Amino acid sequence: MTKRVLFLGAAHSQTPPIKYAKSKGYYVITCDYLPDNPGHQLADESHVISTTDKDAVLALAKRLKIDGVVAYASDPAAPTAAYVAEEMRLPGNPYSSVLTLARKDLFREFLKEHGFNVPKSNSFYELEEARLWLDKINVPAFIKPVDSSGSKGVTEIKSKDQLEKAFSYALSFSREKKVVVEEKIVKQGYQVAGDGFILEGKLAFYCWADEHFDKLCNGLVPIGQTFPTSHNEVLLLQAYKETQRLLGLLNMTTGALNFDFVFSEEGKFYFLELGPRNGGCLIPEVIRYATTIDLIKATVDAALGLDCSYIKQVPVTGFWSSYMVHSIETGLFKKLNISERAKKMIVEQNMYTSAGDQVNKYSGSNDTLGMMILEYPDMSTMLDMVDNMENDIYVDVK
């Protein structure tokens, strides 16, 4: 019988595993509250249901007798996928563990409880309680929703009088209506991103990258990741060991992981987030170029309980990045300018925006205008270009 796979989310960034499943001849079902999302058009059957409505999704999954459920590149959908898998005894991870990883407040509490390095952090429903906590940890501080994705709703405040506006902004992106107030760790080098994959409870594969932000518009939303990371192996071994310890404590057994972590000036390792799902920002696609390891295929295969022993640790070959095309101002899209040297390095380019479209100043992944993958001749060229990409790739607006 044809295997039936339910995909939670049908946005542009969530189509790669849908396309893979279709190529294997599986019966593809999509579930997303936005009826115009492109994944729906690729599916054999689509349903306009919110991926965060876990009971509605479970009822659908039971009725359609699915064989596997995938939440690709989506923190909000990951607990729903785990809930459905657990209830239907399909391959997946414990619902409580996935929820812990997907919710910033629960994750911070878990890290504290088990002796991981963790920023001073607390979560609040009420502004006045948040204000008292900020008095204790002082500024600079990060204010963020406990349950959003794609860096939406996040603000770094540098004075206490900025709290009220930042708290209100974070609330607007939170389904739980709860906000994290957290100290800023002074880091060494770049923040680290990337993806990994768990097989039989072990971190069988990881590929880490330096994360880059646009200083001209929003220093908190990633514009790209560069592979391999520039951090040294001694620090990265800490990251591997602490990740493996965390996976063991949570009884995580299978599937993709998305990393965000930093090393302090003293060399201490801090998890910022460990998403129980693949990364967005074309991270799995870049990893496939850089290592030949296909995490998109593995995500679907693992959800169906198929053999994923082809996932093995291999080093990065060459120098690669993703890049999120974005505007540094709000207006109407005029054109995309690309320098001659950048044109030679672009391996893939996909634009979602046409002349005359309304575009927003980049403040979250939802403001992405297109995506690219680039290959560079060496590490220094790569880091210099991505840190100053406005010199090579620039959006004109009017």
DOLOGU-60835 format. One record per residue (C-alpha): residue in one letter; x, y, z. Coordinates in steps of 0.25 Angstrom, whole numbers, padded with zeros to 4 digits, always signed. Each point is the difference from the previous one (the first is absolute). Example, Ala and Ser with C-alpha at 12.3 -4.5 7.8 and 13.67 -1.06 7.14 Angstrom:
% DOLOGU-60835
a+0049-0018+0031s+0006+0014-0002
% end
This chain:
% DOLOGU-60835
m+0000+0000+0000t+0004+0014-0003k+0006+0007+0013r-0008+0012+0004v+0008+0012+0006l-0006+0012+0007f+0008+0013-0001l-0002+0011+0010g+0002+0013-0007a+0000+0003-0015a+0008+0013-0001h+0011+0002-0011s+0011-0004+0010q-0008-0013+0003t-0001-0006-0014p+0013-0007-0001p-0005-0013+0008i-0013+0001-0007k+0007-0001-0013y+0009-0011+0005a-0013-0008+0004k-0007+0002-0013s+0013-0005-0007k-0001-0013+0008g-0015-0002-0004y-0005+0002+0014y-0014+0006+0002v+0002+0014+0005i-0009+0008+0009t+0002+0014+0004c-0005+0008+0012d+0001+0015+0001y-0009+0011+0004l+0004+0008-0012p-0008-0005-0012d+0010+0007-0010n+0013-0006+0005p+0007-0007-0012g+0001-0014+0007h-0015-0002-0001q+0002+0000-0015l+0010-0011+0000a-0008-0009+0009d-0010-0011-0003e-0009+0005+0010s+0000+0013+0008h-0007+0005+0013v-0001+0014+0005i+0002-0003+0015s+0010+0007+0009t+0012-0008+0003t+0000+0004+0014d-0014-0006+0003k+0005-0013+0004d-0014-0007+0002a-0005+0005-0013v+0012-0006-0007l+0000-0013+0008a-0015-0002-0004l+0004+0003-0015a+0012-0010+0001k-0008-0011+0006r-0011+0002-0011l+0010+0000-0011k+0008-0012+0006i+0013+0006-0002d+0013-0008+0001g+0009+0012+0004v+0000+0015+0004v+0010+0011-0003a+0002+0014+0006y+0011+0005-0009a+0007+0014+0004s-0012+0003+0010d+0002+0002+0015p-0015+0002+0002a-0004-0013-0008a+0011-0009+0006p-0008-0003+0013t-0013-0003-0008a+0008-0010-0008a+0006-0006+0012y-0014-0001+0006v-0006-0006-0012a+0011-0010-0001e-0001-0004+0015e-0015-0002-0001m+0000-0008-0012r+0013-0008+0003l+0007+0005-0012p+0016+0003+0000g+0003+0013+0008n+0005+0006+0013p-0007+0001+0013y-0010+0012+0000s+0004+0005+0013s+0014+0001-0005v-0003+0007-0013l-0009+0010+0007t+0012+0003+0010l+0009+0002-0012a-0010+0009-0008r-0004+0009+0012k+0011+0010+0004d-0005+0000+0015l-0001-0015+0002f+0014-0002-0007r+0007+0010+0009e-0007-0006+0013f+0005-0014-0005l+0014+0005-0003k+0001+0006+0014e-0005-0012+0007h+0010-0009-0006g+0012+0009+0002f+0003+0005-0014n+0006+0014-0002v-0013+0009-0002p-0002+0015-0001k-0007+0007+0012s-0014-0002-0006n-0015+0001+0004s-0013+0000-0006f-0012+0009+0003y-0015+0002-0004e+0000+0014+0007l+0009+0012-0003e+0001+0004+0014e+0006-0013+0004a+0010+0000-0012r+0004+0014+0005l+0004-0005+0014w+0008-0011-0007l+0007+0010-0009d+0004+0008+0012k+0008-0013+0005i+0007-0004-0013n+0001+0015-0006v+0002+0003-0015p+0004-0003-0011a-0011-0011+0000f-0008-0008-0010i-0015+0001+0000k-0007-0011-0008p-0012-0009-0001v+0001-0013+0006d-0006-0007-0012s+0002+0007-0013s+0010-0004-0011g+0008+0007-0011s+0005+0010+0010k-0013+0007+0000g-0004+0009+0011v+0015+0001+0006t+0006+0013+0005e+0013+0003+0007i-0002+0011+0009k+0012+0009+0005s-0008+0009+0010k-0011-0004+0010d-0010+0010-0006q+0000-0008-0013l-0007-0012+0008e-0014+0003-0002k+0000+0002-0015a+0009-0013-0001f-0009-0008+0009s-0013+0004-0008y+0007-0003-0013a+0004-0014+0005l-0014-0003+0005s-0006+0003-0014f+0008-0012-0005s-0003-0009+0011r-0012-0010+0000e+0003-0003+0015k+0000+0015+0003k+0013-0002+0008v+0013+0007-0002v+0015-0003+0003v+0009+0010+0007e+0014-0004-0001e+0014+0005+0002k+0009+0002-0012i+0012-0010+0000v+0013+0008-0005k+0005-0010-0011q+0013-0003-0006g+0000-0001-0015y-0013-0003-0008q-0013-0006+0005v-0001-0014-0005a-0011-0006-0008g-0002-0013-0008d-0007-0013+0000g+0002-0014+0006f-0007-0014-0001i-0003-0010+0011l+0000-0015-0002e-0003-0010+0011g+0002+0011+0010k+0014+0005-0005l+0004+0012-0007a+0004-0007-0012f+0002+0012-0009y+0003+0015+0003c+0004+0011-0009w+0002+0014+0006a+0001+0014-0006d+0003+0014+0004e-0013+0008+0000h-0001+0014-0006f-0009+0012+0003d-0002+0013-0008k+0005+0012+0009l-0007+0010-0010c-0014-0005+0004n-0002-0010+0011g+0012-0007+0007l-0009-0011+0005v-0006-0007-0012p+0010-0009-0008i+0003+0004-0014g+0009-0012-0003q+0009-0011+0006t+0014-0003-0005f+0006-0015+0000p+0009-0004+0006t+0000+0007+0013s+0012+0008+0004h+0000-0005+0014n+0011-0009+0005e-0001-0015+0003v+0002+0001+0015l-0012+0009+0001l-0009-0008-0010l+0003-0013+0008q-0007+0007+0012a-0012+0002-0009y+0000-0014-0004k+0001-0006+0014e-0011+0009+0006t-0009-0002-0012q+0001-0015+0002r-0002+0001+0015l-0013+0008-0002l-0005-0010-0010g+0002-0011+0010l-0007+0008+0011l-0012+0002-0010n-0001-0014-0005m+0001+0006-0015t+0002-0012-0009t-0002+0004-0015g+0000+0012-0009a+0005+0014-0004l+0006+0010+0010n+0002+0015-0003f+0011+0007+0008d+0002+0014+0006f+0011+0001+0010v+0011+0010+0005f+0014-0001+0007s+0002+0010+0011e+0013+0009+0000e+0005-0011+0011g-0003-0011-0010k-0013-0005+0007f-0010-0007-0009y-0014+0005+0000f-0012-0005-0007l-0009+0011-0005e-0010-0010-0007l+0000-0014-0004g-0012-0002-0010p-0006-0014-0001r-0001+0002-0016n+0008+0004-0012g+0005+0014-0001g-0006+0010-0010c+0009+0010-0008l+0004-0011-0009i+0009-0007+0010p-0003-0014-0004e+0002+0004-0015v+0014+0006+0003i+0004-0012+0009r-0004-0009-0012y+0010+0008-0009a+0011+0001+0011t-0001-0015+0004t-0009-0008-0009i-0008-0004+0012d-0015+0002-0003l-0008+0004+0012i-0012+0003-0008k-0001-0015-0004a+0004-0005+0014t-0011+0008+0006v-0011-0006-0008d+0006-0014+0001a+0001+0001+0015a-0014+0004+0001l-0004-0013-0007g+0009-0009+0008l+0009-0003-0012d+0015-0003+0001c+0009+0013+0002s+0013-0006+0002y+0005+0008-0012i+0001+0012+0010k+0015+0000+0004q+0009+0011+0005v+0008+0006-0011p+0008+0013-0001v-0004+0012-0008t+0007+0001-0014g+0002+0014-0005f-0007+0013+0005w-0015+0002-0001s-0011+0010+0005s-0014+0002-0001y-0005+0014-0001m-0014+0006+0002v-0003+0011-0010h-0006+0012+0008s-0003+0014+0000i+0006+0010+0010e-0012+0010-0002t-0015-0001-0002g-0005+0003-0014l-0003-0006-0013f+0009-0010-0006k+0008+0006-0012k+0011-0009-0003l+0011-0009+0005n+0014+0004-0002i+0011-0010-0001s+0015+0003-0001e+0008-0008-0011r+0008-0007+0010a-0012-0005+0008k-0007-0005-0013k+0012-0009-0002m-0002-0006+0014i-0015-0002-0001v-0004-0015-0001e-0015+0001+0003q-0009+0012-0001n-0015+0001+0003m-0008+0013+0001y-0014+0001+0006t-0001+0015-0004s-0003+0007-0013a+0001+0015-0004g-0011+0008+0007d-0002-0009+0012q-0001+0006+0014v+0012-0004+0008n+0003+0003+0015k+0013+0003+0007y+0006-0013+0004s-0005-0003+0014g-0003-0015+0000s+0001-0012-0009n-0014+0003-0006d+0007+0013-0007t+0009-0009-0008l-0001+0004-0015g+0008-0012-0006m+0011-0010+0004m+0014-0003-0006i+0011-0010+0002l+0014+0004-0004e+0013-0006-0001y+0013+0007+0004p+0015-0002-0004d+0004+0001+0015m-0004+0003+0014s+0005+0014+0001t-0008+0004-0013m-0012-0006+0005l+0000+0006+0014d+0003+0014-0006m-0011-0001-0010v-0011-0005+0009d+0003+0010+0010n+0000+0011-0010m-0010-0005-0010e-0006+0013-0003n+0012+0003-0008d-0003-0012-0009i-0015-0003+0001y-0010+0012+0002v-0015+0001-0001d-0005+0014-0006v-0013+0005+0005k-0008+0012-0004
% end
